[in-house]
């Protein structure tokens, strides 16, 4: 073993005290140059300590860099501010049964290139008798922007028209119970504006979480040229006249629509002032 004694220690040039050994350790750790201190082949123990110190230093640097990166990205925390309605609804829209849900963003910084897609997971069987317990079927969505891209400047109602190509074509109110093998998964993806990191938020709706004959209440109000969003009513719904039949039956028998008591259309009062709308959040959910 090599010992550091007053004077010059064997196998280590320029190291003659605890202070010089400490400076040598720092120079090795951060690779800033040795100056007049060095390790020679005369002391194998010093060489082993030098190798161990380099490995430990690399591990510490990697851990610190990972912790800093995780704290700065916070992609999971950004996903927590993307909210979905607790329930989905099925009601008439433009004379067709539609599956609808509401999505919103609680932060003022927007999600860039946001896209949303839905899948129906249910038990199916093929013509040959093969049973697929968790068959995933993509369903086409409609939104005010068009396509799967959305612009979350305010809460949006995303809806899916239940037509003959929809896996919900034969769904009726009697199928919406907890024994029904049905789940609709919603995935929202986008890029965080501040960090440029991709984030993802997901939710799902079981059969008993889908309300038939309900519609989301309006939560965006305009006053004095400004728009305000009341998030306390984000998931509130109201009953609307809806036929209690499947979309297939509604398409085959058009007379069913004559039995639905629709309320008269409300008139929209036009505003004469033209101001640039601004979005503010009046109340956020706890």
N, C-alpha and C positions, 0 to 999 in steps of 0.2 A: 504494500500500500504506500501511496505517496502522501506525505504530510506537508502542509504549508508552515514553514518555520521562518523566523527572521533571516533574511538574506535571500538566496535564490533557491526555490524548491526544485528538486530533480524532475525533469520532464516538462516543466512549465516555465517558460522564460518570462520574466517581468512580473511574476506573481510572488510577492514577498510578504503580504499581509491580508487580513480579512477584507479590507477595503479594496485592494487591487483584485482580489478574487471576485468580489461582488461586481466590480466594474467589468471584469472579464465575462461574468455570467450575463450581464445586460448586453454586452457587445455581441455575444453569441446568439442571444435570444432574438434581437432585432436586426442582426446582420448589418451593423453600421461600421464595421471595420475593427480590427484588433489593435491597431496602433503598435505598441511595443510589447504586447502580451501575446503568448501563443502556447499551443500544446504540442509537445514532441512525442516521438515514438517511445521515449524512455518511460512513460507512465501510462500503461494500458487502462488503469482505473479512471484516469482523467478523460481518456478517449471515450470510454463507456458512458461516463456521466454526461459528456458533451452530446452523445447520440440520444440519450434518454431525454435530455433537456430539449433538444430540437423536436423530437416527436411530441412531447407534452405541449410544447409551445404551438405546434401546428394544430393539435386537437383543441386547445383553448381558443385559438383564433377562429377555427371553424365553428365552434359552438357560439361564440360571441357574434359572428357574422350571421349565423342562422337566426339567433334571437332577435337581432336588430331588423333583419328582413321580415320576420314574422310580425313584429310590432308595427313596422311601417306599412305593410301591405293591408292587414286586417280585412281580408276578403270575406271571411265569415261574418264579421260584424256588419259589413256593408250589405250582405245578403239578408241580415235580420231586419233591415229597414224596408225591404221589399215585401209587402204584405198581400195576402189573398183573402178573399171573403171566406168566412167560416163555412158557409153553405153555397152550393151551386143551385141554380133554378132552371126549370124548364117552363117556358111560356111561349105564347104566340108573338111573332115579330114579322110584320109584313105578310101575314096570312100563313106563316109556316111555323111549325114547332122548332124551337131553338134551345140548345143547351147554353147557359150563360153563367159567367162568373165575373167577379170584379177584382182588379189588380191595381195596386197603387205604390207609390214611392214616398216615404216619409221625409227624405232629405231633399234639400234644395239643389244639391249637385246631381246632375242627371246621369243616367246610365246610357253610355254610348253604344250604338249598334245593338240595341236590345231586341231579342227575338224570343218568341214564346211558342211552344208546341205542346200538344196534348196526345196522350195515348190511352186507349181503353185496354185494360187487362181483365180478361175473363176466360172462363173455361169453355173451350170449343172442341169440336170433333170434326174430322175430315170425312170425305165421302167413303173412304176405305175403312172407317171405324177407328182411326187413330185418335186418341184423346190427348189434347194439349191442355194441361191444367192452367198454365199462365201464358196465354197467347196475347202478344202485344200488337195492337192495331193502331196505327197513326190515324188521326181524324183531322180533317181540314177545318181551319178556323177562319172566321171573318172578324175584322176589327175596323175601326174608323180609318186607319191608315191604309189598310189593304195588305194581304199577305201575312207572313209570320212576323214581320218587323213592326215594332210598336214605338211610340214616342210618348214617354211617361211624363209629360209636362203636367198632367192631372190624372186622377184615377180613371181607368178605362174599363168598360164592360166588354169583355171578349166573349164572342158567341160562336157557336157551331150550329149550322143549319142541319137539322135532322132530315136527310133525304134518303133516297133508295141506296145510296152508296155509304151511308152511315151505319156503324155497328149498333147505333141506338134506334134503328128504324122500327124495331118491334118492341120497344120499351113503352110500358104504360104505367099509370100510377100504382097498379097492383104489384108491379115488380120492384118498387122502391121500398124495400124493407131490408133489415139486417141479414136475413137469410139468403138474399140474392148474391150470387157470385159475380160481383161487378165492382170495378174500381177504375176511376179516371185519374190519371196522373198528369199534372201540369208542371212544366219545366220552363223557367224564365232564365235566360242567359244574357249577359251583357258585359261591357267593359267599364270599369270604374273610371270616372272622368279624371280624378286627381292622381291616381297611381298608374293607370293603364293596365291593370291586372283584371283578368276575366273572373267574374263572379257568377254564381249560379244559385237560384232559389227554387225550391221544389215544394209542392203540396199535392195532396190527393183527396179525392172525394169518393167515399163509399156510397152504396146504393141508398142507405138511410140518411145520407147527408145531402141528397139532392131533393129539393122541394119542387113539387109539381104545382103549377098554377100560381107562381109567385114572380115578382119583379122587384129589382133593386130600386130603392127610393133615390131620387136625385140628391146629390150632396154638393154640387157645384152651384153657387149662387153668384149673381152679378149685382153689384151695387156701386153706383157712382163711377162707373167705368172700370171697376176692379172685380176680379173673380176671387172668391174665397171658397175653400174646401173645408167642409165639416166632417172630419174623420170619425167623430163620435157616432155617425150614422152609416159608417162604411159598409157594414154587413146587414143593415136593416132591409127587410123586404116587405112587400105589400101584396095582398091577394088580387089577382086579376082574372077575368073570365078566360078559362082555358078548357077545351074539350078533353074529356077523360078517355081518350083513345090513343092508340099508337099513331105514329106518323104514317104508317102504311094505310091504316084505315081512313085517316084524314085525307090522304091523296086519292084513294079509291072512291070515297064517298064525299063529294063536295057539299052535299046537303047538310053535313054536320056543322059547317060554319054558320048556317042560318039559325041554328039553335043557340049560338053563343051570344049572350047579351052584351054587346059592346057599349061603352059609354061614349057620348059625343065628343068629338075632337075639340080640344081647347084651342082658343085663338091665341096667337103670339103677338104681343104688342111690340111694334117696331120702335126702336129708340132713335131719336133724332141726333144725339150727340155722338161723336166719334173720338174715342179715347183709346189709347194703347192699353190693352188689358194686362194686368199684372196678377200673378198668382200668389196668394198668401195662405198660410195654414192657420185657421182660426182655432182649431182644437185638435190635439193629438191624443190618441188613445194611450192609456197608461200601460 
